[in-house]
C-alpha cells in the first residue's frame, strides 16, 4: 500500500515567487521592531519616582529603567 497523503504531486506544487530586495528588508525591519517591542514590554519598564518613600536609595524625580 502506497501512502501519498503527505507528498505533493508535481502538478499541485507551485514554485515560490522570489521576494524583492526591498520586500526582504521590509520584512526584516518589521520582524526586528516587533521582537524588540515584545522584549522591551516583557522585561523593562521605565518609572519616575514621584515621592520620597524610597529616599534612602532614590531621590524624588529620579528616573529608573
mmCIF file of the N, C-alpha and C atoms, coordinates in Angstrom:
data_MODEL
# 
_entry.id   MODEL 
# 
loop_
_atom_site.group_PDB 
_atom_site.id 
_atom_site.type_symbol 
_atom_site.label_atom_id 
_atom_site.label_alt_id 
_atom_site.label_comp_id 
_atom_site.label_asym_id 
_atom_site.label_entity_id 
_atom_site.label_seq_id 
_atom_site.pdbx_PDB_ins_code 
_atom_site.Cartn_x 
_atom_site.Cartn_y 
_atom_site.Cartn_z 
_atom_site.occupancy 
_atom_site.B_iso_or_equiv 
_atom_site.pdbx_formal_charge 
_atom_site.auth_seq_id 
_atom_site.auth_comp_id 
_atom_site.auth_asym_id 
_atom_site.auth_atom_id 
_atom_site.pdbx_PDB_model_num 
ATOM 1   N N  . UNK A 1 1  ? 0.844  -1.162 0.000   1.00 0.00 ? 1  UNK A N  1 
ATOM 2   C CA . UNK A 1 1  ? 0.000  0.000  0.000   1.00 0.00 ? 1  UNK A CA 1 
ATOM 3   C C  . UNK A 1 1  ? 0.899  1.239  0.000   1.00 0.00 ? 1  UNK A C  1 
ATOM 4   N N  . UNK A 1 2  ? 0.628  2.148  -0.932  1.00 0.00 ? 2  UNK A N  1 
ATOM 5   C CA . UNK A 1 2  ? 1.419  3.371  -1.018  1.00 0.00 ? 2  UNK A CA 1 
ATOM 6   C C  . UNK A 1 2  ? 0.657  4.511  -0.365  1.00 0.00 ? 2  UNK A C  1 
ATOM 7   N N  . UNK A 1 3  ? 1.347  5.268  0.487   1.00 0.00 ? 3  UNK A N  1 
ATOM 8   C CA . UNK A 1 3  ? 0.741  6.407  1.172   1.00 0.00 ? 3  UNK A CA 1 
ATOM 9   C C  . UNK A 1 3  ? 1.218  7.692  0.509   1.00 0.00 ? 3  UNK A C  1 
ATOM 10  N N  . UNK A 1 4  ? 0.343  8.392  -0.150  1.00 0.00 ? 4  UNK A N  1 
ATOM 11  C CA . UNK A 1 4  ? 0.699  9.648  -0.794  1.00 0.00 ? 4  UNK A CA 1 
ATOM 12  C C  . UNK A 1 4  ? -0.056 10.820 -0.160  1.00 0.00 ? 4  UNK A C  1 
ATOM 13  N N  . UNK A 1 5  ? -0.480 10.663 1.069   1.00 0.00 ? 5  UNK A N  1 
ATOM 14  C CA . UNK A 1 5  ? -1.221 11.720 1.731   1.00 0.00 ? 5  UNK A CA 1 
ATOM 15  C C  . UNK A 1 5  ? -0.345 12.938 2.013   1.00 0.00 ? 5  UNK A C  1 
ATOM 16  N N  . UNK A 1 6  ? 0.940  12.719 2.311   1.00 0.00 ? 6  UNK A N  1 
ATOM 17  C CA . UNK A 1 6  ? 1.806  13.813 2.706   1.00 0.00 ? 6  UNK A CA 1 
ATOM 18  C C  . UNK A 1 6  ? 2.682  14.337 1.579   1.00 0.00 ? 6  UNK A C  1 
ATOM 19  N N  . UNK A 1 7  ? 2.717  13.640 0.486   1.00 0.00 ? 7  UNK A N  1 
ATOM 20  C CA . UNK A 1 7  ? 3.552  14.060 -0.637  1.00 0.00 ? 7  UNK A CA 1 
ATOM 21  C C  . UNK A 1 7  ? 2.735  14.894 -1.609  1.00 0.00 ? 7  UNK A C  1 
ATOM 22  N N  . UNK A 1 8  ? 3.335  16.003 -2.042  1.00 0.00 ? 8  UNK A N  1 
ATOM 23  C CA . UNK A 1 8  ? 2.681  16.826 -3.047  1.00 0.00 ? 8  UNK A CA 1 
ATOM 24  C C  . UNK A 1 8  ? 3.057  16.317 -4.427  1.00 0.00 ? 8  UNK A C  1 
ATOM 25  N N  . UNK A 1 9  ? 2.103  16.322 -5.290  1.00 0.00 ? 9  UNK A N  1 
ATOM 26  C CA . UNK A 1 9  ? 2.389  15.911 -6.657  1.00 0.00 ? 9  UNK A CA 1 
ATOM 27  C C  . UNK A 1 9  ? 2.968  17.095 -7.417  1.00 0.00 ? 9  UNK A C  1 
ATOM 28  N N  . UNK A 1 10 ? 3.604  16.826 -8.507  1.00 0.00 ? 10 UNK A N  1 
ATOM 29  C CA . UNK A 1 10 ? 4.240  17.866 -9.297  1.00 0.00 ? 10 UNK A CA 1 
ATOM 30  C C  . UNK A 1 10 ? 3.220  18.853 -9.863  1.00 0.00 ? 10 UNK A C  1 
ATOM 31  N N  . UNK A 1 11 ? 2.027  18.411 -10.150 1.00 0.00 ? 11 UNK A N  1 
ATOM 32  C CA . UNK A 1 11 ? 1.013  19.295 -10.730 1.00 0.00 ? 11 UNK A CA 1 
ATOM 33  C C  . UNK A 1 11 ? 0.509  20.310 -9.705  1.00 0.00 ? 11 UNK A C  1 
ATOM 34  N N  . UNK A 1 12 ? 0.447  19.945 -8.429  1.00 0.00 ? 12 UNK A N  1 
ATOM 35  C CA . UNK A 1 12 ? -0.081 20.839 -7.405  1.00 0.00 ? 12 UNK A CA 1 
ATOM 36  C C  . UNK A 1 12 ? 0.979  21.780 -6.844  1.00 0.00 ? 12 UNK A C  1 
ATOM 37  N N  . UNK A 1 13 ? 2.232  21.374 -6.864  1.00 0.00 ? 13 UNK A N  1 
ATOM 38  C CA . UNK A 1 13 ? 3.298  22.188 -6.269  1.00 0.00 ? 13 UNK A CA 1 
ATOM 39  C C  . UNK A 1 13 ? 3.564  23.416 -7.137  1.00 0.00 ? 13 UNK A C  1 
ATOM 40  N N  . UNK A 1 14 ? 3.478  24.587 -6.514  1.00 0.00 ? 14 UNK A N  1 
ATOM 41  C CA . UNK A 1 14 ? 3.766  25.826 -7.229  1.00 0.00 ? 14 UNK A CA 1 
ATOM 42  C C  . UNK A 1 14 ? 5.125  26.342 -6.782  1.00 0.00 ? 14 UNK A C  1 
ATOM 43  N N  . UNK A 1 15 ? 5.931  26.800 -7.703  1.00 0.00 ? 15 UNK A N  1 
ATOM 44  C CA . UNK A 1 15 ? 7.219  27.367 -7.291  1.00 0.00 ? 15 UNK A CA 1 
ATOM 45  C C  . UNK A 1 15 ? 7.002  28.688 -6.560  1.00 0.00 ? 15 UNK A C  1 
ATOM 46  N N  . UNK A 1 16 ? 7.781  28.908 -5.504  1.00 0.00 ? 16 UNK A N  1 
ATOM 47  C CA . UNK A 1 16 ? 7.649  30.139 -4.738  1.00 0.00 ? 16 UNK A CA 1 
ATOM 48  C C  . UNK A 1 16 ? 8.224  31.304 -5.527  1.00 0.00 ? 16 UNK A C  1 
ATOM 49  N N  . UNK A 1 17 ? 7.503  32.419 -5.489  1.00 0.00 ? 17 UNK A N  1 
ATOM 50  C CA . UNK A 1 17 ? 7.991  33.623 -6.156  1.00 0.00 ? 17 UNK A CA 1 
ATOM 51  C C  . UNK A 1 17 ? 9.078  34.245 -5.295  1.00 0.00 ? 17 UNK A C  1 
ATOM 52  N N  . UNK A 1 18 ? 10.126 34.741 -5.919  1.00 0.00 ? 18 UNK A N  1 
ATOM 53  C CA . UNK A 1 18 ? 11.221 35.368 -5.193  1.00 0.00 ? 18 UNK A CA 1 
ATOM 54  C C  . UNK A 1 18 ? 10.802 36.729 -4.692  1.00 0.00 ? 18 UNK A C  1 
ATOM 55  N N  . UNK A 1 19 ? 11.205 37.049 -3.471  1.00 0.00 ? 19 UNK A N  1 
ATOM 56  C CA . UNK A 1 19 ? 10.906 38.361 -2.906  1.00 0.00 ? 19 UNK A CA 1 
ATOM 57  C C  . UNK A 1 19 ? 11.932 39.370 -3.425  1.00 0.00 ? 19 UNK A C  1 
ATOM 58  N N  . UNK A 1 20 ? 11.466 40.592 -3.587  1.00 0.00 ? 20 UNK A N  1 
ATOM 59  C CA . UNK A 1 20 ? 12.391 41.636 -3.999  1.00 0.00 ? 20 UNK A CA 1 
ATOM 60  C C  . UNK A 1 20 ? 13.273 42.021 -2.822  1.00 0.00 ? 20 UNK A C  1 
ATOM 61  N N  . UNK A 1 21 ? 14.351 42.717 -3.099  1.00 0.00 ? 21 UNK A N  1 
ATOM 62  C CA . UNK A 1 21 ? 15.275 43.134 -2.051  1.00 0.00 ? 21 UNK A CA 1 
ATOM 63  C C  . UNK A 1 21 ? 14.583 44.069 -1.068  1.00 0.00 ? 21 UNK A C  1 
ATOM 64  N N  . UNK A 1 22 ? 13.759 44.977 -1.570  1.00 0.00 ? 22 UNK A N  1 
ATOM 65  C CA . UNK A 1 22 ? 13.037 45.904 -0.698  1.00 0.00 ? 22 UNK A CA 1 
ATOM 66  C C  . UNK A 1 22 ? 12.066 45.149 0.203   1.00 0.00 ? 22 UNK A C  1 
ATOM 67  N N  . UNK A 1 23 ? 11.406 44.146 -0.318  1.00 0.00 ? 23 UNK A N  1 
ATOM 68  C CA . UNK A 1 23 ? 10.462 43.347 0.463   1.00 0.00 ? 23 UNK A CA 1 
ATOM 69  C C  . UNK A 1 23 ? 11.179 42.561 1.554   1.00 0.00 ? 23 UNK A C  1 
ATOM 70  N N  . UNK A 1 24 ? 12.366 42.007 1.238   1.00 0.00 ? 24 UNK A N  1 
ATOM 71  C CA . UNK A 1 24 ? 13.134 41.282 2.241   1.00 0.00 ? 24 UNK A CA 1 
ATOM 72  C C  . UNK A 1 24 ? 13.563 42.209 3.368   1.00 0.00 ? 24 UNK A C  1 
ATOM 73  N N  . UNK A 1 25 ? 14.022 43.419 3.029   1.00 0.00 ? 25 UNK A N  1 
ATOM 74  C CA . UNK A 1 25 ? 14.432 44.392 4.046   1.00 0.00 ? 25 UNK A CA 1 
ATOM 75  C C  . UNK A 1 25 ? 13.235 44.825 4.886   1.00 0.00 ? 25 UNK A C  1 
ATOM 76  N N  . UNK A 1 26 ? 12.109 45.062 4.248   1.00 0.00 ? 26 UNK A N  1 
ATOM 77  C CA . UNK A 1 26 ? 10.905 45.475 4.968   1.00 0.00 ? 26 UNK A CA 1 
ATOM 78  C C  . UNK A 1 26 ? 10.473 44.378 5.943   1.00 0.00 ? 26 UNK A C  1 
ATOM 79  N N  . UNK A 1 27 ? 10.517 43.131 5.521   1.00 0.00 ? 27 UNK A N  1 
ATOM 80  C CA . UNK A 1 27 ? 10.170 42.017 6.402   1.00 0.00 ? 27 UNK A CA 1 
ATOM 81  C C  . UNK A 1 27 ? 11.136 41.924 7.578   1.00 0.00 ? 27 UNK A C  1 
ATOM 82  N N  . UNK A 1 28 ? 12.423 42.098 7.320   1.00 0.00 ? 28 UNK A N  1 
ATOM 83  C CA . UNK A 1 28 ? 13.427 42.014 8.378   1.00 0.00 ? 28 UNK A CA 1 
ATOM 84  C C  . UNK A 1 28 ? 13.261 43.149 9.387   1.00 0.00 ? 28 UNK A C  1 
ATOM 85  N N  . UNK A 1 29 ? 13.017 44.359 8.914   1.00 0.00 ? 29 UNK A N  1 
ATOM 86  C CA . UNK A 1 29 ? 12.837 45.503 9.807   1.00 0.00 ? 29 UNK A CA 1 
ATOM 87  C C  . UNK A 1 29 ? 11.567 45.338 10.628  1.00 0.00 ? 29 UNK A C  1 
ATOM 88  N N  . UNK A 1 30 ? 10.493 44.905 9.998   1.00 0.00 ? 30 UNK A N  1 
ATOM 89  C CA . UNK A 1 30 ? 9.234  44.705 10.712  1.00 0.00 ? 30 UNK A CA 1 
ATOM 90  C C  . UNK A 1 30 ? 9.393  43.626 11.792  1.00 0.00 ? 30 UNK A C  1 
ATOM 91  N N  . UNK A 1 31 ? 10.071 42.550 11.478  1.00 0.00 ? 31 UNK A N  1 
ATOM 92  C CA . UNK A 1 31 ? 10.316 41.495 12.450  1.00 0.00 ? 31 UNK A CA 1 
ATOM 93  C C  . UNK A 1 31 ? 11.140 42.023 13.624  1.00 0.00 ? 31 UNK A C  1 
ATOM 94  N N  . UNK A 1 32 ? 12.194 42.799 13.337  1.00 0.00 ? 32 UNK A N  1 
ATOM 95  C CA . UNK A 1 32 ? 13.053 43.346 14.389  1.00 0.00 ? 32 UNK A CA 1 
ATOM 96  C C  . UNK A 1 32 ? 12.281 44.296 15.302  1.00 0.00 ? 32 UNK A C  1 
ATOM 97  N N  . UNK A 1 33 ? 11.430 45.125 14.733  1.00 0.00 ? 33 UNK A N  1 
ATOM 98  C CA . UNK A 1 33 ? 10.654 46.074 15.531  1.00 0.00 ? 33 UNK A CA 1 
ATOM 99  C C  . UNK A 1 33 ? 9.667  45.332 16.432  1.00 0.00 ? 33 UNK A C  1 
ATOM 100 N N  . UNK A 1 34 ? 8.996  44.344 15.900  1.00 0.00 ? 34 UNK A N  1 
ATOM 101 C CA . UNK A 1 34 ? 8.017  43.588 16.682  1.00 0.00 ? 34 UNK A CA 1 
ATOM 102 C C  . UNK A 1 34 ? 8.697  42.824 17.811  1.00 0.00 ? 34 UNK A C  1 
ATOM 103 N N  . UNK A 1 35 ? 9.802  42.162 17.515  1.00 0.00 ? 35 UNK A N  1 
ATOM 104 C CA . UNK A 1 35 ? 10.503 41.382 18.539  1.00 0.00 ? 35 UNK A CA 1 
ATOM 105 C C  . UNK A 1 35 ? 11.068 42.292 19.620  1.00 0.00 ? 35 UNK A C  1 
ATOM 106 N N  . UNK A 1 36 ? 11.681 43.405 19.223  1.00 0.00 ? 36 UNK A N  1 
ATOM 107 C CA . UNK A 1 36 ? 12.250 44.305 20.230  1.00 0.00 ? 36 UNK A CA 1 
ATOM 108 C C  . UNK A 1 36 ? 11.159 44.940 21.091  1.00 0.00 ? 36 UNK A C  1 
ATOM 109 N N  . UNK A 1 37 ? 10.003 45.233 20.500  1.00 0.00 ? 37 UNK A N  1 
ATOM 110 C CA . UNK A 1 37 ? 8.893  45.778 21.280  1.00 0.00 ? 37 UNK A CA 1 
ATOM 111 C C  . UNK A 1 37 ? 8.388  44.768 22.298  1.00 0.00 ? 37 UNK A C  1 
ATOM 112 N N  . UNK A 1 38 ? 8.252  43.535 21.898  1.00 0.00 ? 38 UNK A N  1 
ATOM 113 C CA . UNK A 1 38 ? 7.785  42.486 22.816  1.00 0.00 ? 38 UNK A CA 1 
ATOM 114 C C  . UNK A 1 38 ? 8.795  42.262 23.930  1.00 0.00 ? 38 UNK A C  1 
ATOM 115 N N  . UNK A 1 39 ? 10.077 42.231 23.603  1.00 0.00 ? 39 UNK A N  1 
ATOM 116 C CA . UNK A 1 39 ? 11.106 42.023 24.625  1.00 0.00 ? 39 UNK A CA 1 
ATOM 117 C C  . UNK A 1 39 ? 11.121 43.184 25.607  1.00 0.00 ? 39 UNK A C  1 
ATOM 118 N N  . UNK A 1 40 ? 11.058 44.405 25.102  1.00 0.00 ? 40 UNK A N  1 
ATOM 119 C CA . UNK A 1 40 ? 11.079 45.568 25.995  1.00 0.00 ? 40 UNK A CA 1 
ATOM 120 C C  . UNK A 1 40 ? 9.824  45.602 26.865  1.00 0.00 ? 40 UNK A C  1 
ATOM 121 N N  . UNK A 1 41 ? 8.685  45.291 26.287  1.00 0.00 ? 41 UNK A N  1 
ATOM 122 C CA . UNK A 1 41 ? 7.433  45.285 27.037  1.00 0.00 ? 41 UNK A CA 1 
ATOM 123 C C  . UNK A 1 41 ? 7.466  44.223 28.143  1.00 0.00 ? 41 UNK A C  1 
ATOM 124 N N  . UNK A 1 42 ? 8.061  43.068 27.851  1.00 0.00 ? 42 UNK A N  1 
ATOM 125 C CA . UNK A 1 42 ? 8.049  41.962 28.801  1.00 0.00 ? 42 UNK A CA 1 
ATOM 126 C C  . UNK A 1 42 ? 9.138  42.071 29.867  1.00 0.00 ? 42 UNK A C  1 
ATOM 127 N N  . UNK A 1 43 ? 10.198 42.847 29.624  1.00 0.00 ? 43 UNK A N  1 
ATOM 128 C CA . UNK A 1 43 ? 11.314 42.835 30.563  1.00 0.00 ? 43 UNK A CA 1 
ATOM 129 C C  . UNK A 1 43 ? 11.593 44.165 31.239  1.00 0.00 ? 43 UNK A C  1 
ATOM 130 N N  . UNK A 1 44 ? 11.424 45.283 30.565  1.00 0.00 ? 44 UNK A N  1 
ATOM 131 C CA . UNK A 1 44 ? 11.783 46.578 31.119  1.00 0.00 ? 44 UNK A CA 1 
ATOM 132 C C  . UNK A 1 44 ? 10.570 47.489 31.193  1.00 0.00 ? 44 UNK A C  1 
ATOM 133 N N  . UNK A 1 45 ? 10.579 48.344 32.192  1.00 0.00 ? 45 UNK A N  1 
ATOM 134 C CA . UNK A 1 45 ? 9.528  49.349 32.319  1.00 0.00 ? 45 UNK A CA 1 
ATOM 135 C C  . UNK A 1 45 ? 10.163 50.580 32.952  1.00 0.00 ? 45 UNK A C  1 
ATOM 136 N N  . UNK A 1 46 ? 9.940  51.737 32.365  1.00 0.00 ? 46 UNK A N  1 
ATOM 137 C CA . UNK A 1 46 ? 10.504 52.976 32.897  1.00 0.00 ? 46 UNK A CA 1 
ATOM 138 C C  . UNK A 1 46 ? 9.593  53.518 34.001  1.00 0.00 ? 46 UNK A C  1 
ATOM 139 N N  . UNK A 1 47 ? 10.192 53.963 35.084  1.00 0.00 ? 47 UNK A N  1 
ATOM 140 C CA . UNK A 1 47 ? 9.448  54.506 36.211  1.00 0.00 ? 47 UNK A CA 1 
ATOM 141 C C  . UNK A 1 47 ? 10.019 55.855 36.608  1.00 0.00 ? 47 UNK A C  1 
ATOM 142 N N  . UNK A 1 48 ? 9.160  56.764 37.023  1.00 0.00 ? 48 UNK A N  1 
ATOM 143 C CA . UNK A 1 48 ? 9.575  58.027 37.634  1.00 0.00 ? 48 UNK A CA 1 
ATOM 144 C C  . UNK A 1 48 ? 9.234  57.932 39.113  1.00 0.00 ? 48 UNK A C  1 
ATOM 145 N N  . UNK A 1 49 ? 10.141 58.397 39.953  1.00 0.00 ? 49 UNK A N  1 
ATOM 146 C CA . UNK A 1 49 ? 9.935  58.333 41.398  1.00 0.00 ? 49 UNK A CA 1 
ATOM 147 C C  . UNK A 1 49 ? 9.187  59.599 41.828  1.00 0.00 ? 49 UNK A C  1 
ATOM 148 N N  . UNK A 1 50 ? 7.888  59.509 42.169  1.00 0.00 ? 50 UNK A N  1 
ATOM 149 C CA . UNK A 1 50 ? 7.100  60.699 42.445  1.00 0.00 ? 50 UNK A CA 1 
ATOM 150 C C  . UNK A 1 50 ? 7.176  61.204 43.887  1.00 0.00 ? 50 UNK A C  1 
ATOM 151 N N  . UNK A 1 51 ? 7.568  60.352 44.821  1.00 0.00 ? 51 UNK A N  1 
ATOM 152 C CA . UNK A 1 51 ? 7.535  60.781 46.223  1.00 0.00 ? 51 UNK A CA 1 
ATOM 153 C C  . UNK A 1 51 ? 8.831  60.379 46.918  1.00 0.00 ? 51 UNK A C  1 
ATOM 154 N N  . UNK A 1 52 ? 8.911  60.721 48.188  1.00 0.00 ? 52 UNK A N  1 
ATOM 155 C CA . UNK A 1 52 ? 10.136 60.454 48.945  1.00 0.00 ? 52 UNK A CA 1 
ATOM 156 C C  . UNK A 1 52 ? 10.082 59.119 49.692  1.00 0.00 ? 52 UNK A C  1 
ATOM 157 N N  . UNK A 1 53 ? 9.253  58.214 49.287  1.00 0.00 ? 53 UNK A N  1 
ATOM 158 C CA . UNK A 1 53 ? 9.108  56.943 50.001  1.00 0.00 ? 53 UNK A CA 1 
ATOM 159 C C  . UNK A 1 53 ? 10.362 56.077 49.905  1.00 0.00 ? 53 UNK A C  1 
ATOM 160 N N  . UNK A 1 54 ? 11.168 56.255 48.862  1.00 0.00 ? 54 UNK A N  1 
ATOM 161 C CA . UNK A 1 54 ? 12.401 55.478 48.699  1.00 0.00 ? 54 UNK A CA 1 
ATOM 162 C C  . UNK A 1 54 ? 13.626 56.394 48.793  1.00 0.00 ? 54 UNK A C  1 
ATOM 163 N N  . UNK A 1 55 ? 13.570 57.396 49.622  1.00 0.00 ? 55 UNK A N  1 
ATOM 164 C CA . UNK A 1 55 ? 14.591 58.429 49.656  1.00 0.00 ? 55 UNK A CA 1 
ATOM 165 C C  . UNK A 1 55 ? 15.979 57.906 50.002  1.00 0.00 ? 55 UNK A C  1 
ATOM 166 N N  . UNK A 1 56 ? 16.086 56.806 50.727  1.00 0.00 ? 56 UNK A N  1 
ATOM 167 C CA . UNK A 1 56 ? 17.407 56.273 51.068  1.00 0.00 ? 56 UNK A CA 1 
ATOM 168 C C  . UNK A 1 56 ? 18.146 55.758 49.836  1.00 0.00 ? 56 UNK A C  1 
ATOM 169 N N  . UNK A 1 57 ? 17.416 55.285 48.839  1.00 0.00 ? 57 UNK A N  1 
ATOM 170 C CA . UNK A 1 57 ? 18.072 54.747 47.651  1.00 0.00 ? 57 UNK A CA 1 
ATOM 171 C C  . UNK A 1 57 ? 17.813 55.568 46.394  1.00 0.00 ? 57 UNK A C  1 
ATOM 172 N N  . UNK A 1 58 ? 16.676 56.210 46.295  1.00 0.00 ? 58 UNK A N  1 
ATOM 173 C CA . UNK A 1 58 ? 16.321 57.006 45.124  1.00 0.00 ? 58 UNK A CA 1 
ATOM 174 C C  . UNK A 1 58 ? 15.797 58.360 45.569  1.00 0.00 ? 58 UNK A C  1 
ATOM 175 N N  . UNK A 1 59 ? 16.131 59.396 44.804  1.00 0.00 ? 59 UNK A N  1 
ATOM 176 C CA . UNK A 1 59 ? 15.682 60.741 45.128  1.00 0.00 ? 59 UNK A CA 1 
ATOM 177 C C  . UNK A 1 59 ? 14.410 61.067 44.367  1.00 0.00 ? 59 UNK A C  1 
ATOM 178 N N  . UNK A 1 60 ? 13.646 62.054 44.847  1.00 0.00 ? 60 UNK A N  1 
ATOM 179 C CA . UNK A 1 60 ? 12.414 62.478 44.188  1.00 0.00 ? 60 UNK A CA 1 
ATOM 180 C C  . UNK A 1 60 ? 12.763 63.007 42.803  1.00 0.00 ? 60 UNK A C  1 
ATOM 181 N N  . UNK A 1 61 ? 12.034 62.550 41.804  1.00 0.00 ? 61 UNK A N  1 
ATOM 182 C CA . UNK A 1 61 ? 12.253 62.999 40.430  1.00 0.00 ? 61 UNK A CA 1 
ATOM 183 C C  . UNK A 1 61 ? 13.218 62.124 39.644  1.00 0.00 ? 61 UNK A C  1 
ATOM 184 N N  . UNK A 1 62 ? 13.854 61.151 40.288  1.00 0.00 ? 62 UNK A N  1 
ATOM 185 C CA . UNK A 1 62 ? 14.748 60.244 39.572  1.00 0.00 ? 62 UNK A CA 1 
ATOM 186 C C  . UNK A 1 62 ? 13.943 59.413 38.569  1.00 0.00 ? 62 UNK A C  1 
ATOM 187 N N  . UNK A 1 63 ? 14.609 59.035 37.509  1.00 0.00 ? 63 UNK A N  1 
ATOM 188 C CA . UNK A 1 63 ? 14.004 58.146 36.501  1.00 0.00 ? 63 UNK A CA 1 
ATOM 189 C C  . UNK A 1 63 ? 14.768 56.850 36.516  1.00 0.00 ? 63 UNK A C  1 
ATOM 190 N N  . UNK A 1 64 ? 14.059 55.758 36.635  1.00 0.00 ? 64 UNK A N  1 
ATOM 191 C CA . UNK A 1 64 ? 14.675 54.439 36.638  1.00 0.00 ? 64 UNK A CA 1 
ATOM 192 C C  . UNK A 1 64 ? 14.130 53.621 35.486  1.00 0.00 ? 64 UNK A C  1 
ATOM 193 N N  . UNK A 1 65 ? 14.971 52.836 34.901  1.00 0.00 ? 65 UNK A N  1 
ATOM 194 C CA . UNK A 1 65 ? 14.566 51.953 33.805  1.00 0.00 ? 65 UNK A CA 1 
ATOM 195 C C  . UNK A 1 65 ? 14.369 50.576 34.313  1.00 0.00 ? 65 UNK A C  1 
# 
